[in-house]
């Protein structure tokens, strides 16, 4: 399948690319040095993203979002991938799980989030339940017109700046239900998580629920429907990760090629040595393949035919390719590749996370293998 963007999609790419280069990239070194995005800078970027129409581009137009289809949104994600998550996350793409909001949930959570008035985060992972989400122990027990929440969550991205959490909890053993919980609810404590070497300035937190009581109207969807909602989100976010990896890979490849063309050793550019040029040729080919897999999945999503296998292949291959590419870029740069003076070591560190979050590479391989073997009865 050949993918050729429309004129409108090219305009979208140009708009996002210009925004990323002018409004986000200039702050990368500061964020890396301080390991945070200041409140003032976050507000400034968020306001500019809203003014430019890039904020909540993934949400329906009738709700005030950009109303972009999956292919267009994947192009956006590819361009945002040029920079790190701490900055690109300020150009918010609210969780598509929020589209399940009904009644007053829409006014309390969905609409304000699309408008940039509230910020969401999502809590699924627990210390004892990572890939095996059905084994989560955080419990939600119905008590009259309320639910009482007890349990712990960790590795919760963006909780340090969010207003509320989309929480997944067990209402029965291995039966998952989703809830909308304001982070200032009594009985909920948010603490900083361990420091991570990847994506400085984009932090994870730990959430502790101790007899945290919320009204039943804050349950999102039907009781027991949380696993299906989770699956909807995982498909979309894995596609986003794949696109981000492709975008960051393009940047790293450009840096490596420029260095290989300029760096002189033994009287000639190091790019003339096959030990340098051939690995980059292989990785350029792999990056194109990763992009094609990603847009194949996005086009299938627009048609309503995307399979778990397609998005798993995209996420697996794009994240693994980025890992190989950033490692080779460090090798091309030699000692300078590990110095903080250049961005290569940052991309190398950041790339390592992509093979873990939103479904590890092993989980993606499991999904692909299961899809291949199921028709054979295995």
N, C-alpha and C positions, 0 to 999 in steps of 0.2 A: 504494500500500500504506500503510495507516494503522498506526502502531505505538502500542500502549497497554501500558505496563509492568504486570506482575503485581504483586500485593501484596508478594510476596517481593522483587521487583526494586525496588520503592519503598523497602522497608526497607534494601536494599543501598545505594541512592542516599543515603538519609538517614544511614546509618552512615559512608560514605566522605566525604560532604559535611561532617559534623561533625568527622571526623578531620582533614581538610584545613584547615578553618577554625581548629581549636583547636591542632593539633599541628604544622602545617607553615607556614601563613601568618605566624604571629608571628615566624618566623625569617628571613623574606624579606630584610629590610633588612640584617640582619647578614651573610647570605650574599652579598648584592650588594656590600656594602662591603668584605668580606674576600676575595671571590672564592674562597671555600672553605667546606665544611661541616666543622666540627671533628670529630675522631674521637669525642669524648664525645657530641656532639649526634647524630652518625650512629648510634651505638650505642643511644642513648636512643630515637630514632625507630624504628629497626629493631625493638627489643624491644617497643615499643608496638604496632607494626603486627602483629607476631607474636601478641601477646596478644589483639588485637582480631579476629584471623582474616583480616586483609586481606593478609597477606604471602603471596606465591605463589598468589594467588587464581585465576590462569589455569591452574594445574597440576592434574592429576587428584586427586580426593579420596583415592583408594586410595594415593597417594604422600605424602599429608599436605598437599596443596594445597587450595585452595578449591573446585575442581571446577566453576567457573562456566562456563555456556555462553557462546557468542560475544556474544549480545546483552547479557547481564548484564555480561560483561567490558568491553564497549564503554561501558556506562553507568558502570562504574568508571573507565575511562580518561577519559571526559568530565569527571567530577568531579575527578580528579587533575590534569587540564589547567588547573584554576583557578590552580595555582601553577606554579613553574618546575621544570625537570628535576632540578636539583641536589637539591631536597627530595623531589619525588615519586618519584625513582628509589630512594629508601630504602625505599619501599613496593614491594619488588621484584616484578617479573613476569619470572621466569627465561625464557630463550629456549626456545621450544617445540622447537627443534632437539634439546634434551637428551632429549626423549622417544624419540629413536633410540638412546639408551644401552642397551647389553646387557651381561650378565655383570657383571664386577667394575666396569665403568664406572658402573653404577647406584649402587653403594656408595661409589665414590670421588668421583663428581661429581654425579649426579642427585639422590639423596636428601639429601646434605648441603646442596645448593643450595636445595632446597625447604624445608628446615628453617631456613635462614638461617645455616648454619654456614660456607658457602662462597659466594663471589660470582663470577659469570661475567661475561665480556665477549666481544665478537665481533669478529674481525678479518677483514675482506674487502678493504677499499679499500687501494690502493697509490698511490704517486706517479704511476705511469704507467697505472693501471687503476682508473678510478672507475666510471662507468656501464658500461663494457665490461669486465665482471668476468672474462670468459673470457681476456682478454689478460694476466691477472696473471702475474708472473714469479717470485713466491715458489715455490720448488720443494721437493717432498718426494720423496726418492729412497730406495727400499727397499734396505736393507743387512742381509741376514740376518733376524734377529728385530726389527730396528729400522727406523725411518725417520730420515733425516738432512735437516734443514730449513735452507734458506738463502734469504734475501730480506728485504725490508722491507715494513712496513705503516704507514700513517699515518691520522690522523683516527679513532683507535680510542677510542670513548667508554668512559669508566669504567675504563680499564685501570689508572689510578693507584690504584684502591682494590680491584681484582679480585684473586682468588686464581688464576684460570686463564683461558685464552682458548680460545674455540671458533675454531679457525684454519681458513681455507680456503687451500689451496695446490694448485699444479698438480703432478700426478703424471706427466702427459705434457702436451705443448703443448695448451692449450685444454681439458684434461681436469682437472676440479676434484675434490678429495677433502677431506673435513673431518677435523680432528684435535682432540683435547683436550690442551692443553699447559699445564702448571703454569708460572706466571710466574717461579718461581725456578729453572727448569731451566737448567743450564749451557749457554751458547751463546745464550741469549735475553737481550737487553737492552731495558729499557723506559725511554724518556726522555720528558719533558714535550713536548707538541706546542706549536705557536704559540698565542699567546693569541687567544681568539675573543671578539667583542663580544656574542655571544648566549649566554644561559643561563650566567651567571657562577656559578662553583662546580661546574659540570659540565664536566669537562675532557676533552680528547682527548690521546692519547699516540702516540708513534711506537715501533714494535716492530722490532727488528733481530735476525734469526736468522743465526747464523754457525756452521755445522756443529753445529747444535743437534740432539742425538740423543734420540729418544723411543722407547719400546717400541711394537711394532706393535699391542698391544692398545688403545693410545690413539687408534687410528684410529676415527673415528665413522662407522658405516655402511660400505658396501662401497667399495672403491677406484673412483673415478670417479663416485660417487653424490653428490658434494658440491653440484653445481649444482641437483639436485632438492631437497636439504635446504635450500639457500639460498632456493629459490623458496617453500618452505613458510614459512620465517621472514619473507620479505619481504611476503607477503600479510598475515600477522598484524600485523607492525609497521607497515605502511602504514595498516592499519585503526586501529591505536592512535594514529598521528600525526593522522589525520583526527579522531578523537574528542577528542584533546587540543586540537586547534585549535578545535573547536566549544566546548569548555569554557572555554578562554581567551578566545575571542571573546565569550561571554556576559558574562564579567567586564568586558572592555573596553567593551562596549556599555553595560552598566549605569553604568560610570564616566562615559562620554560623555553619556549621557542625564541623569544627575544634575547634571553640570556645566552642560549646556545649560538645565536648568530653574532653576538657581540663579544663574548668572552674568548680571549685569545690564549691558546696554549700550543707550544711547539710550532709557533709561527703561523697559526691559522685558527679560524673560529672552531670551537669545540664541536659545533654542529656538523662539521665535515667528517667527524669520526663516527663510524657506524655504531660504535658502542653507545653513543649519545643519540644519534638521529633515528636509528631503527626502533628503539623502545618508544620514542615519541611518535613515530609513524604508527606503531601498533596501537598506542593509546588514543591517538586521534581517530583511528578506525573504531575502536571500542566505544569512544564517546559518541560517535555518530550512531552506532548501533543502540546505545542506551537511549539516545534521543528518539530514535524511531520506535523502540519498544514503548517509551513513555507516551508518545503521541498516538500510537496505535491504541493503547488503553484509553486515552482521553477521547478519541473519536468513537470508540465503542461505548464509552459512558454516555456520550451525547445521543447515541442510537438506542440506548437502553439495553445493550448487549454485553457490557463489560463483565468479564468473569473474574473470579478470585485469582485464577491462574495468570491472567493477563497483567493485572496490577501487581501481583507478587513478582512476576518476571521483571517488570519495570523497576520496582523498588530494589530488588535484589541486584540486578545487573548495574543499575546506575550508581548505587551506593558502593558496590564492590569496585566498579571502574574508577570512581572518585578516589577510593583508597589507594588503588594502584598508581593512579596518576599523581596524586600528591606525594607519594613516597618516591616516585621517579623524579619528580620536580626537585625534591630535596637533594637527590643524588646528582642531578644536573648542576645545581647551584653549588654542590660541594659543601664546604664548611659554612659558607654564607647562607646556605639553605636552613641552617639551624639557628641563625642569629635573629633576634627580635627586631633588628634594624630593617629587615625585609619581611613581607607578609607571608612568605612561603611556609615557614614553620607554623604559623597560625592556621593556615588552610590545612596543613598536615594534621594538626591536633583536632581541628574541627571535624575533619572528614571521618575520624574514627567513630564518632558518635552515630553517624548515619546508618551504620550497620547494626545498631542496637535498638534505637528507639523506634516506636511505631511498628514494632514487629521485627525481631532479629533476623539476620540472614538465614539462620537455621529454621525459623518459623516459615519464612518465605519458601525455602526449599521443601519443607513439609507440605505446604499448600500446593506447590507445583507437583510434587510427587504423588500426592493424594489424587489430584485431578487427572494425572496421567494413568494411574493404576485403577481408579474406580471403575471405568468402563470395562476393565478386564476382570472385574470381580475380586481384585486383590485388596 
